[in-house]
Amino acid sequence: MSNEPEANEFAVRQADDQQYRSGGESVRATQTRTFDHDAALVPSRRANRIPTPTPTPTYVVLAVADDERARLDTVMMLEDLGHTVFKATSGEQALERLRQEPAIDLVVADMAMQLMSGLELCVAAQRVYPSLRFMLTTRSGESPDSDEPALLRLPRPFLQFDLARTVELAMEMAPWSPRVIWL
């Protein structure tokens, strides 16, 4: 039996700089540990990796939020996914942007904006642009009222993967589908 490490192990040697006197001779103590690379890749560690979204079609998206941080995060994630993104800081500004940019496919709006909520924006825009798709971002704990129209809702904070998946769902659904999907 050899003291050599196996192919899948990496020998780590730690030399102790202290010297011991043994019968008048100087002896250097050395400790050897082995590290098994295969054992280090435990299943739980692999499961924690965030999946990257598969390539998806790109869309023209209008991101609307009065909270600058929420708007910037959403815009950066959408741009990373390859979408063309326009920004608006209010519902009124979003309606004006929709008039200026008829190529917009999807509106991603914050549900809890001050002057005009994301829901009010979606209702107003839907009257003028019936084929436009909508998606609301919500803070944790916000829930829809029973009389709200069905819209996709994505709770914040969210990962880019979740945003990509919700954008795809919004674009696959018929406008104003009669169902609410919480992700």
N, C-alpha and C positions, 0 to 999 in steps of 0.2 A: 504494500500500500504506500503510495507516494504522498509526500507533503505538498505536492504541486496543486494549485487550485484548478477546478474543472473549467471548461471553456466558458460556461455561462456565469462564472464567478469572477470577481475582481478582487485580488488580494490587496489589502490596505495594510501597510506596515507603519507602525508608529514607534519611532525610536525614542527611548527615554534618555534624555541628556544627562541624567544623574549617573554617576559611576559608582559601582560598589566594589569594595575591597574584599577579595576572597583569597585568602592564603598569600597576601602580599601582591596579588595581581589586580590590575584594573580590568573590570568586566563591564561591558555595555549591555544593558537589558533591552530586549526588543520584544514587542508584543505584535502578534499577527491576528487580524480579524478578516473575515471574508464577507463580501457583499454580493448578494444574489440579485441581479438586475431583474430577472423574471418575477421574483417574489415582490419586488418593489412596485410593480405595476398591478396593484390590487384592484379588483373589479370596482370597488366604490370610488376609487380615484378616477378611473376611466369614465364612470357614469357621471361624474361632476363636470365633465367638459361640456361647454356650451356648443350645441350644434350650430354650424353656419348655414344660413339659408341657401337653398339651391338657387341657381340663376332664375330670375323671374322676369316677366315682361315689365317694361318701365311705363310709368304713367305721369301725367301732369297733375300735381297735387297742390291744393291750397291748404296751408297749415295756419290755423287761427287760434290764438291764445293771447289773453291780456297779460299773463305772467311770462315775463321775458325768458326766464330759465326754462320753463316748460316748452315754450315755442322754439327756442334755440336747440334744445335736446331733440325735439321731434324733427325739426328741419335737418339737423346734421345726420340723424339716422336715416331719414328718407333719401337724402342726397347720397349717403354711403351705399344705399340700395340701388342707386342709379336713376332715381326718379327726378324729374324736373319739379322744383318746389318754388311756389310763391308764398309770401308771408303776409299776414294781416294781424293787426293788434286788437281789432274789435270786429263785431258783427257788421257794423256799417261799412267799415273799410273792406271787409271780405265781400260784401255785396257789390261794392264798387269794383273790386278786382275781378269778380266774376263777369261784370259787364265789359271790362277791358280785355279779358283773356277768355274767349269762348272755348278754347281747347282744354280747359280744366276738366279732368275726369273724376276727381275725388276731392271732397272737402273733409279734412281732419280738424275737428273743432273741439276746444275745451268746453266741457259741459257747464262749468261754473264761472263764466265770464260776467263782469259787472253790469254793463249797460244792456247788452243783449246776450242771453245765454246761448250756448252752442245749439241747444234744441230749438230755440227761437230762430236762430240763423238758418238751421236746416229747413224749418217749416217755411220761412220766407223765400229761401233760395229754391226750394222744391216747386213752389208755385210758378216761378219763372223758368226754371230748368228742370223739367220733370225726369229727364234721363240721368241727371247727375247723381253720383253715389256719395253717401255720407258715412262718417264714422265719428264717434265721440270719444274723447279721452276723459276719464273721470278720476277724481281723487278716491283713495280707498275709503269705503264706507258709503259713498254716494250710490243710491239705488234709484231706479226709475219709478215715477208715479204710475199708477195703473192706467191713467188716460194718455200717457206718452205714446207717440207712434214708435213702432219698432225700428230700432237702429242698432248697429253694432257699437258696442262699448268696450273700450280697453282701459282697465284701471292702471293708474300711475302709482309708482314707477313701473316701467315696463322695459323689457329687453328688446333689442333690435330684431331678434328672431320673432318675438311675439308681434311686433309692429308689422313685420313683413307678412306674417301669416294672416293678420287681420286685414291688411290692405288687400291681399289676394281674395279673402272671403268677401270683402266689400265689393270688389270688382266682379266676382262671380255671381253675386246675388242680384236678383231683379231689384230695380229701384223700389224702395219702401216695402220691402218684404215684411210679411205680417209676423215676424218672429224676432225675439230679442236674444242675442247671443252674448253671454258674459264670458270673457276669457280670463 
